[in-house]
Amino acid sequence: MAAWDKRINGGVQGFAAAASSSSKKEKGIRIFDVPAPPEIPRRRLDAFSFGVGDGDDGVVVEEEVAPSPLARARGCDVYVGYGGGAAAEVERFVAWLCAEMEALGVRCVAADRHRCRDAPSHAAARAAMDVAVAGVVVVTPASLGNPYCVDEIRAFVEKGRLVPVFVGLGKADCRAEDVVEKHGDLWGRFGGHLWKVYDGGERDWREAVGALSRADPAVEVDAGSQRHRLIDLLEIVGSRLGRRAVADAVRSWRAAAAAHPELPFTRNEGFVGRERELLDLESVLFGKRPMHLVEVEVFGSEPAFIDGVVCISGASGAGKTELVLEYAHRHAMEYKKVLWVRGEARYLRMGYLKLADQLGLAVGDDLSLIATGDRSSSGSSKTKKEWIFRGLESDAIAKIRKELTREIPYLLIIDNLESETDWWDSRDMQDLLPGAVSGAAARSHVIITTTRLCRLQRVRTFSLAPNLESQEAMLLMTKNGALAFHGEDTVALKAIQQKVGSIPLALALVGAVLSELAVSPAELRQAMNDAPYRAPTWEENDAPALRDNPGMVQLLDVCFALLDEEKDGLGDAAVRMIETSSFFAPSPIPVALLAAATGGEPKRLLWKQMKLALRLSCSSSRRALAKDSSRRRAAAAAAEPEALVALLRLGIARRCTTQAAPCVSMHRVFKLFGRKAVGSGEAAARSTVRAIAAAANAVVEMHEEHAWAACMSVFKIAPAVAANLPTKELPQFVTRVAVPITAHGVAAHSSYAAVTDLLVESSDAIRGEESRYVARGGLDENPSLYHELAHSRAQLMKMRAKLMLRGGEFTLAEDHSLAVIHILEVVAGDDDPETEEARAALDRVLQVQPEE
């Protein structure tokens, strides 16, 4: 925050030097529209800005049919002045403000008149000032030495329309007599520069500065409050304009920000070290060179990096997520919203498409609207048919990407990226990144973390050191000095640090064990030395933090042994819970769902909790939901299994900020240990799938990633461990989980790649199970179960027919529809309403099918 003010205030001396020479030049105004990135077609804007850079004199108009700058200025609702040698941070804030007003239908003009030259532009600025209902003037210390800014302040004060925005100084600082009489805070910080460079009448200057000290309303902005103050500004503007829609939209934004946490975890109060790396991250994203992070090889032939995009590479457990989380908590107010996407291969595309919900974009595809069809949608070439679903999903991605390239700043975090290509269809991950013109200011920023060096073209990639320095490691093991150790214990801590390889994840666990369990550093070291190293069967892709670190494995073994000493069986239950968590998706896991999958929660209670969470999330107002959050969290904490409470105490499990239902998350290193240590494999996977199926309605609506994980495990779509359900459970799983999740994936997010693959794999799996069931003689023993299997396959084929119709694949849609009819005639009968509905669907397919 202080650094932000320093950068802004640093422009005063530079402005003073430039003013002496520029005062001799011809003064005027120059108009520029805010530039859009090259890959997005430039659109006509109601809001436009005045010159912010060097170049030829004149006016840049976005379209040939666009009105003249003077005509557009006369239609202005809000004038925004930000003169005075504005820093990049101020220009970024002004661009954000204007973009938000444009989105709300407020026409605005933004001007730094000191940088403009020609008379026509000066006339346009004056016209905008004359008609504007509100005059927002950004006041920095340099502004008080800018004759244009002083002129704007006086003009809007006379009309009673001034709304000053103070940056780098406060309203109380604006006392004219202090500056003129050479005393006060402004004089102490900036000397006589403000008065000397003004070069105007003292009376006018005194009136303008005095008006600032009396202005009401007024807004004071710093780095830690940009978002909140911008919301205040929009509220003031809406009130001045008398527009109810603007006020309602701003109130909704404020309420949503309070009710729905953006980051998955609360701030880590025990964050230690990495201060240099944080400084470098800030420097890179805001346009400066890093100092301490190690830049690695750049792939691709393009020499220029994508502005505002950074990738942090490092070993598992090195603290990449903690580093990014700390950055996000420190700088969240400098962005409209922080968007967090999990980068695991099978879930990246789904998580990215779900950003549309947070951005207020509609990207879903309603298959029920394809009743009449469109013959032209099929295309005339085989190539177009093959790529149509890819194109539909690409349209949804393009909407999100376009939103991220506007002047509104977002922070997009892609955590734990596993591959540079999409798992479902091998598309380049580069398609997800908002591009920016080389050398232009990137409003939105993207931070990617990965355990491997990805070949991301034009993305600046840095390597994070896997270990902490000795002093920082000691702080982490002593909970920032809260635990005081001396003598032998200090020696023991250093030995433990060396044994676990100074990995931050292991050091944090050491600190938690010492603070939560009855053990001293010397006793912990001795227990680790005595613990036999049980070398599991490692795979190449397993995290090196465990695979190549016997000390970490021994530390975890000792940790759970100590839990068993605390209460018999507690350690074993905790390890089983960790193992079970590894069969869920890498998303926040509802506590009730995890408990049910582990076997520690009755199904009846699970149903009650999940139904309550669903009802609250769907029917309660956001304000009521936020108000009720603490009560529900306290009640949920009281009902948490002892094993989970123990894991939370040790930091192995971590509470998530999800409002709808209490959720937890566990680091993938701990999940790997649980899977290797317990080794129950298929039994744990099957238990997880059954718990998800039992609460399918709530899971599909609120935690769909876990439903996808269950489907991939049941239908063997590259799972870590397959879950082989008995034949009698498969039809229910298809009906309750597989079919709803495919319908939801298309309707909500246009997730065509994953949906089409799942429908094919699940249909084949059910058909194979039917054949095996008949071969075993099951048709004679239990024909009703065979009918259930066939009926579930009919539901899958019905969904596939809808997709083929949407994609213009009319022949396949007809084949699937006929298969549905044949199945239903056998299992339901000719006169069953579902059979009649299937025939009607086939008729619609035949009606829209193009003639040969």
Secondary structure, DSSP 8 states (H G I E B T S, - for coil): -HHHHHHHHTHHHHHHHHHHHHTTS-----EE-----TTS-----S-EEE--S-S-SSB--SSTTS--HHHHHHT-SEEEE--SS--HHHHHHHHHHHHHHHHTT--EEEE-GGG---HHHHHHHHHHHHH-SEEEEEE-GGGGG-HHHHHHHHHHHHHT-EEEEEESS-GGG--HHHHHTT-SHHHHHHTTHHHHHH-S-HHHHHHHHHHHHH-SS-EEE-GGGHHHHHHHHHHHHHHHHT-HHHHHHHHHHHHHHHHS-SSSS---TT--S-HHHHHHHHHHHTT---SSSEE----SS--S--TTEEEEE--TTSSHHHHHHHHHHHHGGGSSEEEEEE--TTTHHHHHHTHHHHHT------GGG-SS--GGGG-SSHHHHHHHHHHHHHHHHHHHHHHHTSSS-EEEEEES---SB-TTT--BGGGGS----TTS--SSEEEEEESS----TT-EEEE--SS--HHHHHHHHTTTTTS---THHHHHHHHHHHHTTT-HHHHHHHHHHHHHSS--HHHHHHHHHHS--------TTS-HHHHT-HHHHHHHHHHHHHHHHHSTTHHHHHHHHHHHHTTS-SS-EEHHHHHHHHT-S-HHHHHHHHHHHHHHHHHS-HHHHHHHHHHHHHHHHHTS-HHHHHHHHHTSEEE---SSS-EEEE-HHHHHHHHHHH--THHHHHHHHHHHHHTHHHHHHH-HHHHHHHHHHHTTSS-SS-----GGGHHHHIIIIIHHHHHHHHHHH--HHHHHHHHHHHHHHHHHHHHHHHHTTHHHH-HHHHHHHHHHHHHHHHHHHHHHHHTT-HHHHHHHHHHHHHHHHHHT-TT-HHHHHHHHHHHHHHHHS---
